[in-house]
Amino acid sequence: MLERLREARAAAGLSQRAVAARIGKPQSYIHKWECGQRQLNLVDLRDLCNALEISFVHFVSELDQEFKKCGW
């Protein structure tokens, strides 16, 4: 999931600082998410998807499909 979020941020052409500004958090907050040092809750994930201008529902649906492939 973290890799997908990093890829989405890169595809959007946004820096960690730009994403952080969009959600009202410091850049270190985004860095910790991307490095796995901070867990995302659903509200954070929705805010991050909105900041990246990607569909939260689509993102979660794709994750669910990946989890099913892994047997989770």
N, C-alpha and C positions, 0 to 999 in steps of 0.2 A: 504494500500500500504506500509506504513512504517513497519508494522509487517512482511509483506512478504520480504522486503529488509533485515530486521534484521535476519529473518530465513535463507535467502539465504547466508548472511554473516557467520552465525553460521555453516551452512551446509558446507560451503567452508573452515571452520576451520580458519577463518581470524579474527583478532582483528580489532577494529576501526582504530588503528594506522597503521596496515598493509594495509588496504583499502585506507586510506588517502595517504600513501606513493605511492601507485599505481596510484593515480590520481593527485598527486602533491599538496595536500591540507593538512592543519594541522588536527590533530585528532579531535579537537573541531568542525571542519566543519562537520565531519561524525556524531559526537555526536548530534549536533543540528538538522541534518536531521532526525536521528532516534528518537529524542524526539519531533519532529514536531515544533521545534523553527525556522527552516529555511525551506522554500519551495523549492522543486526541480523543476527546469525547465527541458525541454526535453533534453537539452545538458548534464546537470548534471546527469539526470537519465540514459542516454546512457553511460556516463563515468562510473557511478557506476555499471551498468550491466556488462560493459567490465571488470572492476576491479574484479567483482565477478565471471567472466567467465560464465555468463548466457546470453542467447539471449535477446537482447533488444526487438526485434519484438515479441518474444514469451511472454515475461513479460508483455508488453503493451497489447497484445491480451488477455491474461488471465485477466488482470485488466478490460478490456472492457467487457468481459463476466460477471465478478462480478458486474460491474456497471449496466449492463442490468438486472441482477437478482434483483437488488435493485430498479430498475425503474428509473435510472439516464440517 
